[in-house]
Structure formats: C-alpha cells, structure tokens
C-alpha cells in the first residue's frame, strides 16, 4: 500500500473515531434532570420529548456518519477516484472540463447516496417532533434548486480555480485567492437579495408595534437600518431565527416569521440588539478578514498537492491532476482544519458574549434571557451538553453560560 494512501486512510479513521468519541460523550451527558437554573422552562412531558429528540438525532448522526465512513474507506481502498479519473480521460482531454465532469459525477452520486438520509431526517424525525412544515413538493423542489445553484456557481468557481492552477504557474494561488475573495464579498453583500429569494419569500416588515420598537432601538444604538424583512421560514420548519447581513446601504435585518410568532416584541428587540452588537463590535468584518486569510492559506497549501503524482497514484490514478490532488488535500488537511475550527469556535463564543453584553448595555438582559429560553425550548436544544463537545464544536456558548454572563452583567448595574 502506497505510503500516501496509508496516511490518508489513517486520517479518515482517526477523524471518525475522534468525532464519534465526542458524540458519545455528549450522549452520555444527557440527563432526565433539568439544570436548577433552568427549572420551569419545561414541564415534565415536554422535557421528556426534548430528551427523546436529542437521543434520536444523536443515534441518527452516528448511523449516517458510520455509513459515510464505510463508503469513504471502500472508495479510497479500491481506488475508485483514480478509476473514475482514468475512465473520464478516455473521453476528455481538457483539464478544466475533466475536473468539472469528475466532481459533477462525484457530487451527483453523493447526493443520491445521502438523499434518503436527508428525507428521513425531514419527514420522519423532524415530522415526529412537530418541526417539519415542508411538503414533499417543497423538499424535492429545494433539492432541484440546490443542485442547479451548486452546478452554476460551484462550476464557475471550480473552473476558474482549475484554469488558474493549470496556466498561471507558481503564483496561481494568488489569482485564485483574489477570485474567491471577490466572490465571497459579492455573496456577503447580495446573498439575501439573490440566493434567499430562490427558496423563501422576504417581505418588508409592516408598520406597527414591532417595527416601531426596532426603529426606536436602532436610533438609540446609532444604527441606521431601513431594510427590515420577514422571511416565510414556517413553510419548512417551526424553528425560529433571525440574521443580519450586508454592509453599508446593503445592511438588512431578516426575521423568521416563526420568531415573530414565538417571542414578545421586547424579546425580538433584544435578539436584534445582539445581532446589531456583532456589527458594532466589528465581528462581521473580523469574520470576513479571518475567512479571507484562511482561504489564502488553503489555496497556497493546495498548490503543493496538485503536481504530486504519488498522491494521484495513492488514489488509484496514473498521473497528477487537480481533482485528485484536491481530494487528497481535503482529507490530509482534516487535522489542521480541526485545530483551526477549534480556535474559530473559541473566537466565535467570545464574540457571542460580547454581543450579549452589548444588548445588556441597553437594559435588555432580562428580555434576551427570556427570548433565549423560549428559542431553546422551541428547538428542543440540549440544555446540558458535554463540555469537551462544546469546546470543539459550539460556535455559541450554551444557554446556561449565556444566562450566567447576562445575569452577572445585570447584577453589576
């Protein structure tokens, strides 16, 4: 067995073992007892429902991960990627077209394999616990639109990357970095205007108590915002959320209609104050610059793999290629990605505390706490996750951690 293949397989195995170990710890942490600080937010029957939802999702995650792990081991061990590369080379000579065809086939096959799991999660698990509001027609139409969107946008970006690396030599990664950065900035500014409408309707929030309260707070916070929209999220799920997107004149607040239905006006304002806090604290810009820097590192390191024939042979191929190099890189980069992800999660949790503190600075701590409690109950979220699992995976502090920090701020006033 080629040394590169051995290393690739070892990384895949260790990654699976580690992620499942963390998931096991999280499952073991589940308790029928509600944490003292959260007593009263669930009644006995509803909390039993929450525990059942968490356990079923955890087991389902284990089964899907195990299935994906076995499939990946078989594909790597049998050299399926190299076989597909060799098959396509009999008909395609152009490297750009070859890479597009290769990843197109891989994407479609992966979609076919994983689609039953997605369908089961939506129409069995989410349906059983009352979250799913999607119809089968909406589900299949979403799949089709997702496929077309990935084909068009993903195909354009992938074709550009291949062309850069194939024709521009040593500094190709710089051009690739520039192209990906421009695309990312474009999506940051126009995602809500272009992509979201393909899946959901967004309508301006009507004049009334809620809009008036939001605009009053925005003036108090020195945050000019005119674009406040409501999204029909209830057509797919009963879970609630809100998000802030864009910069400058493109700033937009989007409220899920489920959020408006579930929370009081003061609680919605507190949630939005948190989101505005991210903007005021420059978290959005920080995240964008970190992402750009991270992308540059990845594209630079990727260039080391693309001309490596030994890696292509390890995957069953006969000559170096962009697509085989990219697959090998994506696997071998996993440990580094995990470490970067760990620091990213730590940074994100720090930002969440700061955004909470910003909202609390306007006297909204109690409203934010009550809103967070309602959102947690509505989504049946885990009240007592394993600390190590939280440390590695959670981009937000737990409900208990956020409540503790907000109560401490409130007590100091």
C-alpha positions in Angstrom: 0.0 0.0 0.0 1.5 3.4 -1.0 2.5 5.5 2.0 0.3 8.4 1.0 -2.7 6.1 0.9 -1.8 4.7 4.3 -1.7 8.2 5.7 -5.0 9.2 4.0 -6.7 6.2 5.4 -5.2 6.8 8.9 -6.5 10.4 8.9 -10.0 9.2 7.9 -10.1 6.6 10.6 -8.7 8.9 13.3 -11.1 11.6 12.4 -14.1 9.3 12.6 -13.0 7.8 15.9 -12.5 11.3 17.4 -15.8 12.8 16.3 -17.7 9.7 17.4 -15.9 9.8 20.8 -17.1 13.4 21.3 -20.6 12.4 20.2 -20.6 9.5 22.7 -19.5 11.8 25.5 -22.4 14.2 24.6 -24.9 11.3 24.6 -23.7 10.1 28.0 -24.1 13.6 29.3 -27.9 13.6 28.7 -29.8 13.7 31.9 -33.5 13.4 32.8 -32.9 16.2 35.4 -33.3 19.8 34.3 -30.4 22.1 35.5 -31.5 24.1 38.5 -31.1 27.5 36.8 -33.5 26.3 34.0 -36.2 24.7 36.1 -39.6 25.8 35.0 -38.8 26.3 31.3 -40.0 22.8 30.5 -42.9 20.8 32.0 -42.2 17.1 32.7 -43.7 15.8 29.4 -42.1 18.4 27.2 -38.6 17.8 28.7 -39.0 14.0 28.1 -39.8 15.0 24.5 -36.6 17.1 24.4 -34.5 14.2 25.7 -36.0 11.8 23.1 -35.3 14.3 20.3 -31.7 14.7 21.3 -31.1 11.0 21.6 -32.8 10.1 18.3 -30.8 12.8 16.5 -27.6 11.6 18.1 -28.2 8.0 17.1 -29.1 9.0 13.6 -25.9 11.1 13.4 -24.0 8.0 14.4 -25.6 5.8 11.7 -25.1 8.4 9.0 -21.5 9.0 10.0 -20.8 5.3 10.1 -22.3 4.8 6.7 -20.3 7.7 5.2 -17.1 6.4 6.9 -17.5 2.9 5.4 -18.3 4.3 1.9 -15.2 6.5 2.0 -13.0 3.7 3.2 -14.2 1.5 0.3 -13.8 4.2 -2.3 -10.2 5.0 -1.1 -9.1 1.4 -0.7 -10.5 0.3 -4.0 -9.1 3.3 -5.9 -12.5 4.4 -7.2 -11.4 8.0 -7.5 -8.5 7.0 -9.7 -10.7 4.6 -11.7 -13.1 7.4 -12.4 -10.3 9.7 -13.4 -8.9 7.1 -15.9 -12.4 6.5 -17.3 -13.1 10.1 -18.0 -9.6 10.7 -19.5 -10.6 8.3 -22.3 -13.2 10.9 -23.5 -12.0 14.2 -22.2 -8.6 15.9 -22.8 -9.2 19.4 -21.4 -8.3 19.6 -17.7 -11.0 22.1 -16.8 -13.7 20.0 -18.4 -12.2 16.9 -16.9 -12.3 18.3 -13.4 -15.9 19.6 -13.8 -17.0 16.2 -15.1 -15.2 14.4 -12.3 -16.7 16.5 -9.5 -20.0 16.6 -11.2 -20.3 12.8 -11.1 -19.0 12.7 -7.5 -21.5 15.3 -6.4 -24.4 13.6 -8.1 -23.5 10.2 -6.7 -23.0 11.6 -3.2 -26.4 13.4 -3.5 -28.1 10.2 -4.5 -26.5 8.3 -1.6 -27.2 10.9 1.1 -30.7 12.0 -0.1 -32.5 9.1 1.7 -30.9 10.3 5.0 -32.0 13.9 4.4 -35.5 12.7 3.5 -35.7 10.6 6.6 -34.4 13.4 8.9 -37.0 15.8 7.5 -40.1 13.6 7.1 -39.6 11.2 9.9 -37.5 12.7 12.7 -38.5 16.4 12.3 -42.0 15.4 11.4 -42.3 13.3 14.6 -41.4 16.2 16.8 -43.5 18.7 15.1 -40.7 20.8 13.4 -41.2 19.9 9.8 -43.6 22.1 7.9 -42.3 21.3 4.5 -44.3 19.4 1.9 -42.7 16.7 -0.3 -43.1 19.0 -3.3 -41.2 21.8 -1.5 -38.5 19.3 -0.4 -37.9 17.9 -3.9 -38.0 21.4 -5.5 -35.4 22.6 -2.9 -33.2 19.7 -3.9 -33.5 20.6 -7.6 -32.8 24.3 -7.0 -29.8 23.4 -4.7 -28.5 21.1 -7.5 -28.8 23.9 -10.1 -27.3 26.5 -7.9 -24.3 24.3 -7.0 -23.8 23.4 -10.6 -23.8 27.0 -11.8 -22.0 28.8 -9.0 -19.8 25.9 -8.0 -19.0 25.1 -11.6 -17.9 28.7 -12.4 -15.6 28.9 -9.3 -14.2 25.4 -9.8 -13.5 26.1 -13.5 -11.7 29.3 -12.6 -9.5 27.6 -10.0 -8.5 24.8 -12.3 -7.7 27.3 -15.1 -5.6 29.4 -12.7 -3.6 26.4 -11.4 -3.1 24.9 -14.8 -2.0 28.0 -16.7 -0.5 30.6 -14.3 2.3 28.7 -12.6 3.8 29.5 -9.3 1.5 32.4 -8.3 -1.7 30.8 -9.5 -2.9 30.5 -5.9 -2.8 34.3 -5.6 -5.1 34.8 -8.5 -7.3 32.0 -7.2 -7.4 33.7 -3.8 -8.4 37.0 -5.4 -11.2 35.4 -7.4 -12.6 33.5 -4.3 -12.3 36.7 -2.2 -14.3 38.7 -4.8 -17.0 36.0 -5.0 -17.2 35.8 -1.1 -17.6 39.6 -0.8 -20.3 39.6 -3.5 -22.2 36.8 -1.7 -21.9 38.7 1.6 -23.5 41.8 0.1 -26.1 40.2 -2.1 -26.8 36.7 -0.6 -30.1 37.9 0.9 -31.1 39.6 -2.3 -30.2 36.9 -4.8 -29.9 33.5 -3.2 -32.5 33.6 -0.4 -35.4 34.5 -2.7 -34.9 31.3 -4.6 -36.0 29.4 -1.5 -38.0 31.8 0.6 -40.1 35.0 0.3 -38.9 38.1 2.1 -41.4 40.9 2.7 -40.8 44.2 4.4 -41.9 44.3 8.0 -45.1 46.2 8.2 -45.6 49.3 10.2 -46.7 48.6 13.7 -45.5 48.0 17.2 -42.6 45.7 16.3 -41.2 47.8 13.5 -41.6 50.9 15.7 -39.7 49.2 18.6 -36.9 48.1 16.3 -36.5 51.5 14.7 -36.6 53.2 18.1 -33.8 50.9 19.4 -31.8 51.4 16.2 -31.9 55.2 16.7 -30.9 54.8 20.3 -28.0 52.5 19.3 -26.9 54.8 16.5 -27.5 52.1 13.9 -29.3 53.2 10.8 -31.4 50.4 9.3 -34.3 50.7 6.9 -34.2 47.2 5.4 -36.2 45.0 7.9 -37.7 41.9 6.3 -39.8 38.9 7.4 -39.0 35.5 5.8 -41.5 32.8 5.5 -39.4 30.2 7.3 -42.6 28.5 8.6 -43.1 26.9 5.2 -40.3 24.5 6.1 -39.8 24.4 9.8 -41.3 25.7 13.1 -37.8 26.6 14.4 -37.1 30.3 14.8 -34.2 32.6 14.0 -33.1 36.0 12.7 -30.0 37.2 11.0 -28.2 40.3 9.9 -26.4 40.6 6.6 -24.6 43.0 4.3 -22.7 46.3 4.8 -23.4 50.0 4.4 -26.5 50.6 2.3 -26.9 46.8 1.9 -27.5 46.2 5.6 -30.5 44.1 6.1 -32.2 42.5 9.1 -34.2 39.4 8.3 -36.7 38.0 10.9 -38.1 34.5 10.6 -41.9 34.6 10.8 -41.6 31.9 13.4 -39.6 34.2 15.6 -42.3 36.9 15.4 -44.9 34.3 16.4 -42.9 32.8 19.3 -41.4 35.9 21.0 -42.7 39.1 22.5 -41.7 42.4 21.0 -39.2 43.2 23.7 -37.6 39.8 23.3 -37.3 40.2 19.5 -35.7 43.6 20.0 -33.2 42.0 22.4 -32.3 39.4 19.9 -31.8 42.0 17.2 -29.8 44.1 19.7 -27.5 41.1 20.0 -27.2 40.9 16.2 -26.5 44.7 16.0 -23.9 44.1 18.7 -22.0 41.9 16.3 -21.9 44.7 13.7 -21.0 47.4 16.2 -18.2 45.3 17.7 -16.8 44.7 14.1 -17.4 40.9 14.5 -18.7 40.7 10.9 -15.6 42.4 9.5 -13.3 40.2 11.7 -15.0 37.1 10.4 -14.7 38.2 6.8 -11.0 39.0 7.1 -10.3 35.8 9.0 -12.1 33.8 6.3 -10.2 35.6 3.5 -6.8 34.9 5.3 -7.8 31.3 5.9 -8.8 30.8 2.3 -5.4 32.2 1.1 -3.5 29.7 3.3 -5.6 26.8 2.0 -5.1 27.8 -1.7 -1.4 28.2 -1.1 -1.0 24.8 0.5 -3.3 23.2 -2.1 -0.7 24.1 -4.8 1.8 21.7 -3.2 -0.6 18.8 -3.8 -1.7 19.4 -7.4 1.5 18.3 -9.2 2.2 15.3 -6.9 2.0 12.2 -8.9 2.5 9.9 -5.9 -0.8 11.3 -4.4 -2.6 10.6 -7.6 -1.3 7.0 -7.6 -2.4 6.6 -4.0 -5.9 7.4 -5.0 -5.7 4.9 -7.9 -4.8 7.4 -10.6 -1.9 7.3 -13.1 -1.0 11.0 -13.3 -1.2 14.1 -11.2 -4.4 16.1 -11.6 -6.3 19.0 -9.9 -9.2 16.9 -8.8 -7.2 14.0 -7.3 -4.9 16.5 -5.6 -7.9 18.4 -4.2 -9.4 15.2 -2.7 -6.2 14.1 -1.1 -5.6 17.6 0.3 -9.1 17.8 1.7 -8.5 14.6 3.7 -4.9 15.3 4.8 -5.8 18.8 5.8 -8.5 17.5 8.2 -6.3 17.6 11.4 -5.2 21.2 10.6 -8.8 22.1 9.8 -10.0 20.7 13.1 -7.4 22.8 15.0 -8.3 25.9 13.1 -12.0 25.1 13.7 -11.3 24.9 17.4 -9.8 28.3 17.6 -12.6 29.6 15.3 -15.2 28.3 17.7 -13.4 29.8 20.7 -13.3 33.2 18.9 -17.0 32.9 17.9 -18.1 32.2 21.5 -16.1 35.2 22.7 -17.9 37.3 20.1 -21.3 35.9 21.2 -20.6 37.0 24.8 -19.7 40.5 23.6 -22.9 40.8 21.5 -24.9 39.7 24.5 -23.2 42.3 26.7 -24.0 44.9 24.0 -27.7 44.1 24.3 -27.5 44.0 28.1 -25.9 47.5 28.0 -29.3 48.8 26.8 -31.2 47.2 29.7 -32.2 44.2 27.6 -30.6 41.4 29.6 -33.9 40.0 31.0 -35.6 40.2 27.7 -32.7 38.5 26.0 -32.6 35.7 28.6 -36.3 35.1 28.3 -36.1 35.1 24.5 -33.1 32.6 24.5 -35.1 30.3 26.9 -38.1 30.3 24.5 -35.9 29.6 21.5 -34.1 26.8 23.3 -37.4 25.2 24.3 -38.9 25.7 20.9 -36.0 23.9 19.2 -35.6 21.3 21.9 -31.9 22.1 22.2 -29.6 20.3 24.5 -29.6 22.0 28.0 -26.6 20.2 29.3 -24.1 19.3 26.6 -20.7 17.8 27.3 -18.1 20.5 28.0 -15.5 18.9 25.6 -18.1 18.7 22.9 -18.9 22.3 23.4 -15.3 23.3 23.4 -14.7 21.7 20.0 -17.9 22.3 18.2 -20.1 25.0 19.7 -19.9 28.4 17.9 -22.2 29.8 20.6 -21.9 29.4 24.4 -24.6 27.2 25.9 -27.8 28.6 27.2 -26.6 28.3 30.8 -23.3 30.0 30.0 -25.1 32.9 28.3 -27.6 33.3 31.1 -24.9 33.3 33.7 -22.9 36.0 31.9 -26.0 38.2 31.3 -27.1 37.8 34.9 -23.6 38.8 36.1 -23.8 42.0 33.9 -27.2 42.8 35.2 -26.1 42.4 38.9 -23.3 44.8 38.4 -25.6 47.6 37.4 
